[in-house]
Amino acid sequence: MMNKPNKPMNVFDVQSSQKVIGQEKFLDAFKKILDHGGYAQGPETKELDEKLAQFCGANYCSTCGSGTDALTLALMAWDVKPGDAVFVSSFTFVASAECIIVCGATPVFVDSKPDTYNMDPEDLKRAITEVKAQGKLNPKAVIAVDIFGSPCELDEIKAIAHTNGMKVLSDAAQSFGSSYKGTRTGNVADMTATSFYPTKPLGAYGDGGAVFSHTNEDNELIKSCRVHGMSPEDHYDNVRMGMTGRMNSFQAAVLLLKLSVFENELKVRKQIASRYDNELSPYFRKQRVLDGCESAYALYTVNCDDRDELMAYLKECGIGCGAYYPRPVNTQTAYQQWNNRPMPVCEKLSKTVLSLPMHPYLESDAQDYIIEKMNEFAAKKLNKAA
Ligand SMILES: Cc1ncc(COP(=O)(O)O)c(C=O)c1O
């Protein structure tokens, strides 16, 4: 039996990379911004746009205020509006669906697969058929979420969407740094939105987000919508509806510094995930990462019928954990008018998923202890059942 490690074992660690990079580097970067005065969307954001696009091989990147802004901006750029149907996973953070309603369109929820937790392409097909048969809404786009950092079935989803005249927006809020069949997330769907909220794989020290696109036309639309629909020729002529969606220069400076250690952080996340994969009892059903794809492991999540009991036990052992997400979006109070399709897999997942500590600064003694305690729980359950 191991002793409990001294350091806290939280699900996230938003501070340790500061020590690795050196606090003075952040202070120097902030001082530069104080001196040049370009606080909102200053030179740091432009540099970050270029570096992020380079990182994932995307043609264009436009940073913005948050992941929610990124999703909303992409829908605005595609002129998603009242009368349009946008298909979205229900087993996700609420922002994946909220952006649709903000644009006045109708969310159509799609169920997940039990092993990947991501959108089930077969249920997407059924949902499209239903919407077409009702004949009230215009199928416009699909928002495909990479839940917990693990890429969804984008080839299948793109084929279904394109056949039906729709575009695919990847909600890669949790999966920046992942890759889909050898291509980095950001360069796969028709557009990709990501988040730099502090707990995300690449986290800022406040809110931040970005939209990746393939064409100059889409990128120009994002840039216009990011500043109230401004015309690039005449800044006092707003040619479409938009929002205040700029990234501030301080967050861009943080992200530029954090990007310098990000590859290594991803590598360590993967090593920890591989230990959990190999050493945790098969009693816990692990999230399946698609063949040929790499998760960014925003979270490491297992699925277990005694989830609530396991959570209480881990808390007793001093191990942080979380149930992401305890309610599929379609069951939430504000979403009842769109809760009109069966979502059995999402409902089951919401009762059985549990996320363990996962960040690049989780030390090996903490990993050992978490694995030991998890396996002790599994052994008790398996012995009882035998
Ligand atoms: C799947 C998903 N989509 C969208 C968002 C929204 O990102 P932000 O919090 O940066 O607005 C999040 C953030 O948690 C998310 O997890």
The ligand as an SDF file (V2000), in Angstrom:
LIG
                    3D

 16 16  0  0  0  0  0  0  0  0999 V2000
  -16.7820   21.3210  -25.9010 C   0  0  0  0  0  0  0  0  0  0  0  0
  -16.7070   22.7770  -25.5480 C   0  0  0  0  0  0  0  0  0  0  0  0
  -17.1790   23.6880  -26.4200 N   0  0  0  0  0  0  0  0  0  0  0  0
  -17.1010   25.0040  -26.1700 C   0  0  0  0  0  0  0  0  0  0  0  0
  -16.5390   25.4910  -25.0150 C   0  0  0  0  0  0  0  0  0  0  0  0
  -16.5380   26.9580  -24.7530 C   0  0  0  0  0  0  0  0  0  0  0  0
  -15.2610   27.5020  -24.5600 O   0  0  0  0  0  0  0  0  0  0  0  0
  -15.0590   28.8090  -23.6750 P   0  0  0  0  0  0  0  0  0  0  0  0
  -15.2560   28.4300  -22.2380 O   0  0  0  0  0  0  0  0  0  0  0  0
  -13.6690   29.2320  -23.9860 O   0  0  0  0  0  0  0  0  0  0  0  0
  -16.0730   29.7960  -24.1180 O   0  0  0  0  0  0  0  0  0  0  0  0
  -16.0240   24.5950  -24.0710 C   0  0  0  0  0  0  0  0  0  0  0  0
  -15.4180   25.0730  -22.8170 C   0  0  0  0  0  0  0  0  0  0  0  0
  -15.4580   24.4730  -21.7950 O   0  0  0  0  0  0  0  0  0  0  0  0
  -16.1150   23.1980  -24.3410 C   0  0  0  0  0  0  0  0  0  0  0  0
  -15.6310   22.2910  -23.4810 O   0  0  0  0  0  0  0  0  0  0  0  0
  1  2  1  0
  2  3  1  0
  2 15  2  0
  3  4  2  0
  4  5  1  0
  5  6  1  0
  5 12  2  0
  6  7  1  0
  7  8  1  0
  8  9  2  0
  8 10  1  0
  8 11  1  0
 12 13  1  0
 12 15  1  0
 13 14  2  0
 15 16  1  0
M  END
$$$$
